[in-house]
Amino acid sequence: MKILLALLFTGKLGKVLITGGSMLLSVAVYAIFYGWTFAAGLVLLILVHEMGHFLAARQRGLAVGAPTFIPFVGAWIQMKDLPHNVETEAYVGLAGPLLGTLGALACYFAARNEDSPMLLALSYAGFFINLFNLIPLSPFDGGRITAVLSPRIWLLGAPILVALFLYRPSPVLIMMAVLALPQLMRAWRYDPTAPENVAYYGVSNEQRFSYGAAYVGLVGFLAVMTQDVHQMIEAAGGPH
């Protein structure tokens, strides 16, 4: 009761209820399709991903809200303060899939150690979700990271999104395409010499190389792990 009163007086109770309530709702919805254990593990993996963004944003002095979950969409943190430059945006964007990958790796090693098909399936879900989020198109995390190179890279993400939809149509992909459309327009009209773009996107070549290498390395690692774990699940007679 004392804890609840303290949260109430500091204005944080509503945030706790929104995060906790949306997490429980997501677990309940996922449980209908995958069972309670897998559903809880999946939501925790998404939480780990979002906490990467949260901690990175706080580290850079940005005010952010607690994560909010939506079933079959994922989760997000509300950025009360926008990044002041593209390097900060890339830093916050990279932290989510990086910490999320560590969470998936923890499930992977635990699955190998315990010989657990459920943990192996969770690791696959974690690797895939973080790989999906690295599509080089805003508002995906990959778009926020690759913007440090140039927003025009987002134009390369559009055919990837289309190919994914043709391979496996999904309402989520349609929603992401709608959200990405204004960003594609920005990328098409991007003028690197405009003063506002020079101020926001102006970074050193060393920073471009560092973020570019981290992005390519993480994409490559996640692609390999997603494929390998998928093959392990198939070999064990699990779901495709």
PyMOL commands that set and color helices and strands:
alter all, ss='L'
color gray80, all
select helices_A, chain A and resi 2-9+13-34+36-59+86-114+117-132+141-146+151-167+171-189+195-201+205-235
alter helices_A, ss='H'
color red, helices_A
select strands_A, chain A and resi 68-70+74-76
alter strands_A, ss='S'
color yellow, strands_A
deselect
rebuild
show_as cartoon
